[in-house]
Amino acid sequence: MDTSPSYEEPCSEPTLDGEQEILLKLLEDNSTPYAKAASALYFRRIFTTDLPSDTSNPRKYARLVELLLSIISNDTHPSDTRVNAAWAITNMACMSETINHLIVDKGGIEVLMSGVISGTGEFRIQCIWAMGNIAADCGSCKEKCRNTGLVTVLARLLSQRVHTDLSDLKNIVWCVMNLLRGGIRNGTVPISTIEMLVRSLFTLSKKYDVWMELAKDCLWSLASIADDMHQGTQIDVVLNEPGLIDLAFEILDSQYVDLHHGALRILGNIITGNDMQTAAVVAHPRFYDILCRSISYQSRSDVRREAAWMCSNIAASSQDHMDLLFLDWNIFAMLLDGVRSSEKKLRKVVPTHVQMNWPITAQRHTSCHAPIRTHLMHECMWTIVNLLTGANEEKIRLMVASGEDIYFNPL
């Protein structure tokens, strides 16, 4: 059964409102270049400032999408007209999932990808921006964008420094971040592309004190690349980039707190790898101090949750790494404090999979599990569970003596 929406079914509603219907006709093939230019600019502006709240009927926009894509794909149109048409599509992709899927079904990804490859300057950047919006919509759209080879094209643009303006770089990196979000463990991005990306993203991240917003997106993109606990190949690429891990620690020691979460996620995703990859992070001279500070109440709640998640994976690692959580009892004490946290957003019931796995074996879990990262209490409990299953007898006695069994009575 075909469950895809139909954009051709009869509809009693007008295609667009009166003014928009008039401007729509100016985009038709029999219109003059000036009329098309004026109409493309109109739709760019109207959807920049006045996105419609009701987009449940995509047929209202089907012809508009077709005509805008036709202008984008035709290089005989003036550059400004094509830019404005691409800009209108960029904004329409933000309307709703329904409209975004309409753009995809009308061949929008292929048209925009052609603009990215063959276009230049502002037109190319606008096509990249539109692709970033489409990729951000859902997993299926992201996969379709990846399958065009877009990540490789963007990696080359960054590597060859084709675009150097901050605004252009922000659009390119933002698109990369959306394409990589959630990890890339299905082989859709070649390892040579990953290597190019890591090098360029690292170079841009080093300007974090000047280009903080750009650096933030670079860090999250690098974190998505390092989200590779099952294969570990991408983790090795990140680890093999000279100075990258030191930069993450430098940022965590900096005053730029908005960058701390992304930097910590890079380290946390590396820790989910094998024991050698974990060691590359936990052996860093700044690791213990930063972990203590990150999990304490001095840090923002998102950073605390990230640090607790890191602890849970360290606790599932080797005995030597596990012992880091007992160096001076500070971290374990803060984990216990997190378990009994009364913060409304942090306190949740013990998850079922912790209850099931507790007596059996220590478990690592990747950062793609959003509910796991969401709650501090959850992560602190997971850490203690892993410690109880993997620590030596002396450490277990210390934990039991500390009274953590009180908090596990519900188990």
C-alpha positions in Angstrom: 0.0 0.0 0.0 1.3 3.4 -0.9 1.3 5.6 2.2 3.1 8.6 0.7 1.0 11.8 0.7 -0.7 12.8 -2.6 -0.1 16.3 -3.7 -2.5 16.0 -6.7 -5.7 15.2 -4.9 -8.6 17.7 -5.6 -8.8 20.5 -3.0 -11.5 23.0 -2.4 -9.1 25.5 -1.0 -7.3 28.1 -3.2 -3.8 27.2 -4.0 -2.4 30.2 -2.2 -3.9 33.4 -0.9 -4.8 36.2 -3.3 -1.5 38.1 -3.3 0.6 35.0 -3.3 -1.4 33.5 -6.2 -0.7 36.6 -8.3 3.0 36.4 -7.6 3.0 32.7 -8.2 1.8 33.2 -11.8 4.8 35.5 -12.4 7.1 32.4 -11.9 5.6 30.5 -14.8 7.6 29.9 -18.0 5.7 32.6 -20.0 6.8 35.3 -17.6 9.6 37.8 -18.3 12.9 37.5 -16.5 12.1 40.6 -14.5 8.8 39.2 -13.4 10.4 36.0 -12.2 13.1 37.9 -10.4 10.5 40.0 -8.6 8.4 37.0 -7.7 11.4 35.0 -6.4 12.4 37.9 -4.2 8.8 38.2 -2.9 8.6 34.6 -1.9 12.1 34.7 -0.3 11.0 37.7 1.8 7.4 36.5 2.6 8.7 33.2 3.9 11.5 34.8 5.8 9.2 37.0 7.9 5.8 35.2 7.7 6.0 31.4 7.7 2.5 30.0 7.6 1.3 28.2 10.7 -1.0 25.8 8.9 0.9 23.6 6.3 -1.3 20.5 6.6 -2.3 20.7 2.9 1.0 20.5 0.9 -0.9 20.8 -2.4 -1.2 24.5 -1.8 2.5 24.8 -2.2 3.2 22.1 -4.8 3.3 24.4 -7.9 5.3 27.0 -6.1 8.0 24.4 -5.1 8.1 23.1 -8.7 8.6 26.6 -10.2 11.2 27.6 -7.6 13.2 24.4 -8.2 12.9 25.0 -12.0 14.6 28.4 -11.6 17.3 27.0 -9.3 18.1 24.3 -11.9 18.3 26.7 -14.9 21.6 28.5 -15.1 20.2 30.9 -17.8 18.4 32.8 -15.0 20.3 35.7 -13.4 22.3 34.8 -10.3 20.2 36.9 -8.0 17.0 35.3 -9.2 18.4 31.8 -8.5 19.7 32.9 -5.1 16.3 34.2 -4.1 14.6 31.0 -5.4 17.0 28.9 -3.3 16.5 31.1 -0.3 12.7 30.7 -0.6 13.1 26.9 -0.7 15.5 27.2 2.3 12.8 29.0 4.3 10.0 26.6 3.1 12.0 23.7 4.4 11.5 25.2 7.8 7.7 25.3 7.6 6.9 21.7 8.5 7.9 18.1 7.9 5.1 17.9 5.3 6.4 20.8 3.3 9.9 19.6 3.6 8.9 16.2 2.3 7.1 17.9 -0.6 10.3 19.6 -1.5 12.1 16.3 -1.4 9.4 14.5 -3.4 9.6 17.2 -6.1 13.3 16.5 -6.6 14.6 19.2 -4.4 17.6 17.3 -3.1 18.9 16.6 -6.6 18.3 20.2 -7.8 20.0 21.7 -4.8 22.9 19.2 -5.0 23.5 20.3 -8.6 23.6 23.9 -7.4 26.2 22.9 -4.7 28.4 21.2 -7.2 28.2 23.6 -10.2 27.2 26.8 -8.5 29.5 29.4 -7.0 29.5 32.2 -4.4 26.2 33.1 -2.7 24.1 30.7 -4.9 26.2 27.7 -3.8 26.0 28.7 -0.2 22.3 29.2 -0.4 21.9 25.7 -1.8 24.0 24.3 1.0 21.9 26.1 3.6 18.7 24.6 2.0 20.2 21.1 2.1 21.1 21.6 5.8 17.5 22.5 6.5 16.3 19.4 4.7 18.8 17.1 6.4 17.7 18.5 9.8 14.1 17.5 9.2 14.2 13.7 9.8 16.4 10.6 9.6 15.1 9.7 6.1 15.8 13.1 4.7 19.3 13.2 6.3 20.1 9.8 4.7 18.9 11.0 1.3 21.1 14.1 1.5 24.1 11.9 2.6 23.6 9.5 -0.3 24.2 12.3 -2.8 27.8 12.6 -1.7 27.2 16.0 -0.1 29.4 15.4 2.9 32.4 14.7 0.6 31.7 17.9 -1.4 31.5 20.0 1.7 34.6 18.4 3.1 36.5 19.4 -0.1 35.1 23.0 0.1 36.4 23.3 3.6 39.8 21.6 2.9 40.4 23.7 -0.2 39.3 26.9 1.6 37.0 27.8 -1.3 34.9 29.9 1.0 36.6 31.9 3.7 34.0 34.4 4.9 32.6 33.6 8.4 29.0 33.6 7.2 29.8 31.1 4.5 31.8 28.9 6.8 29.0 28.9 9.3 26.5 27.7 6.7 28.8 25.0 5.5 29.7 23.7 8.9 26.1 23.9 10.1 25.1 21.7 7.1 27.8 19.3 8.0 26.7 19.1 11.6 23.1 18.3 10.5 24.3 15.6 8.1 26.5 13.9 10.7 24.1 14.3 13.7 23.5 10.9 15.4 26.7 9.4 14.1 27.7 7.9 10.7 28.1 4.2 11.4 26.5 2.9 8.2 29.4 3.5 5.8 27.7 6.3 3.8 30.7 8.6 4.3 34.1 7.4 3.1 36.9 7.4 5.6 39.0 9.7 3.4 36.1 12.3 3.7 36.1 11.8 7.5 39.9 12.5 7.6 39.4 15.7 5.5 36.6 16.9 7.7 38.4 16.2 11.0 41.4 18.2 9.8 39.3 21.2 8.6 36.9 21.2 11.6 39.9 21.1 14.0 41.5 24.0 12.2 38.4 26.1 12.5 37.8 25.1 16.1 41.2 26.6 17.1 39.6 30.0 16.4 37.1 29.4 19.2 37.9 32.7 21.0 37.1 34.7 17.9 34.5 32.6 16.1 32.7 30.9 19.0 29.4 30.0 17.3 31.3 28.4 14.4 33.6 26.6 16.8 30.5 25.2 18.6 29.2 23.6 15.5 32.6 22.3 14.6 32.9 20.6 18.0 29.5 19.0 17.7 30.4 17.8 14.2 33.6 16.3 15.6 31.6 14.6 18.4 29.3 13.0 15.8 32.4 11.7 13.9 33.7 10.2 17.2 30.3 8.5 17.8 31.7 5.2 16.6 31.9 2.8 19.5 31.3 -0.4 17.4 33.9 0.1 14.7 36.2 2.6 16.3 37.8 3.6 12.9 36.4 7.2 13.1 37.5 7.5 16.8 41.0 6.7 15.6 40.8 9.4 13.0 39.9 11.9 15.7 42.7 10.6 18.0 45.3 10.7 15.2 44.7 14.4 14.5 47.6 16.1 16.3 46.5 18.5 19.0 42.8 17.8 18.7 42.4 16.2 22.1 44.5 18.9 23.7 42.3 21.5 22.2 39.2 19.9 23.7 40.8 20.1 27.1 41.9 23.6 26.5 38.3 24.6 25.6 37.0 22.9 28.8 39.5 25.0 30.8 38.4 28.2 29.0 35.8 30.7 30.0 33.6 29.8 27.0 31.0 27.7 28.8 28.8 27.4 25.7 31.5 25.3 24.1 32.0 22.9 27.1 29.2 20.5 26.3 30.4 19.9 22.7 34.1 19.5 23.8 33.0 17.1 26.6 30.9 15.0 24.1 34.0 14.5 21.9 35.9 13.1 24.8 32.9 11.1 26.0 32.3 9.5 22.6 36.0 8.5 22.4 35.7 6.9 25.8 32.9 4.6 24.5 35.6 3.0 22.2 38.0 0.2 23.1 40.3 0.4 26.1 43.2 1.9 24.2 41.0 4.7 22.9 39.6 5.3 26.3 43.1 5.5 27.7 44.0 8.2 25.2 41.5 10.5 27.0 41.6 9.4 30.7 45.4 9.5 30.7 45.4 13.2 29.8 46.9 15.2 32.7 43.8 17.5 32.8 41.2 14.8 32.6 40.6 14.1 36.3 40.3 17.7 37.3 38.0 18.5 34.4 35.8 15.5 35.2 35.5 16.5 38.8 34.6 20.1 37.9 32.2 19.0 35.2 30.2 16.6 37.4 30.0 19.1 40.3 27.3 21.7 40.9 29.6 24.4 39.6 28.8 23.2 36.1 25.6 23.6 34.0 23.1 20.7 34.2 23.8 19.6 30.6 27.5 19.4 31.3 26.9 17.5 34.6 24.8 14.9 32.7 27.5 14.6 30.1 30.1 14.0 32.7 28.0 11.4 34.5 27.5 9.6 31.2 31.3 9.6 30.8 31.7 8.1 34.2 29.3 5.3 33.4 31.4 4.3 30.4 34.6 4.6 32.4 33.0 2.3 34.9 32.4 -0.2 32.1 36.0 -0.1 31.0 39.2 -1.8 32.3 40.0 -2.0 36.0 42.7 0.7 35.7 40.3 3.1 34.2 37.6 2.3 36.7 40.0 3.1 39.5 40.0 6.7 38.3 36.6 7.1 39.9 38.1 6.2 43.3 41.2 8.4 43.3 40.2 10.6 46.2 36.5 9.6 46.6 35.3 13.0 45.3 33.8 11.7 42.0 32.1 8.8 43.7 30.7 11.1 46.3 29.3 13.4 43.6 27.8 10.3 41.8 26.0 9.4 45.0 24.8 13.0 45.3 23.5 12.8 41.7 21.6 9.6 42.5 19.7 11.4 45.2 19.4 14.6 43.3 16.1 16.4 44.0 16.4 18.6 40.9 13.0 18.3 39.1 14.5 17.9 35.6 17.1 15.4 36.8 15.3 13.1 39.1 13.7 10.1 37.3 13.0 6.5 38.0 15.6 3.8 37.5 15.4 2.7 33.8 14.3 -0.9 33.0 17.6 -1.8 31.2 19.6 -0.9 34.3 17.4 -3.1 36.4 17.9 -6.0 34.0 21.6 -5.6 33.5 22.8 -4.8 37.0 23.7 -8.2 38.3 25.2 -9.5 35.0 27.9 -7.3 33.4 29.2 -3.8 33.1 27.7 -2.1 30.0 29.0 0.7 27.8 26.4 2.8 26.0 26.8 5.3 23.2 25.8 8.9 23.2 23.1 8.3 20.6 20.7 7.2 23.4 19.0 10.5 24.1 16.9 9.4 27.2 20.1 8.1 28.8 21.9 11.4 28.5 18.8 13.3 29.6 18.8 12.5 33.3 21.6 12.9 35.8 20.1 10.4 38.2 19.9 7.8 35.5 23.6 8.1 34.6 24.8 8.2 38.1 22.9 5.0 38.8 24.3 3.4 35.7 27.8 4.3 36.8 27.4 2.8 40.2 25.8 -0.3 38.8 28.8 -0.8 36.4 31.2 -0.2 39.3 29.4 -2.8 41.5 29.7 -5.4 38.7 33.3 -4.6 37.7 35.3 -3.2 40.7 37.5 -5.3 42.8 36.4 -6.6 46.2 38.0 -3.8 48.1 36.3 -1.1 46.1 32.9 -2.8 46.4 33.3 -2.9 50.2 34.0 0.9 50.1 30.9 1.5 48.0 28.7 -0.6 50.2 30.1 1.1 53.3 29.2 4.5 51.8 25.6 3.6 51.9 24.8 3.5 48.2 22.6 0.4 48.8 20.0 2.6 50.3 19.4 4.2 46.9 19.1 0.9 45.1 16.4 -0.5 47.3 13.8 -0.1 44.5 15.9 -2.6 42.5 
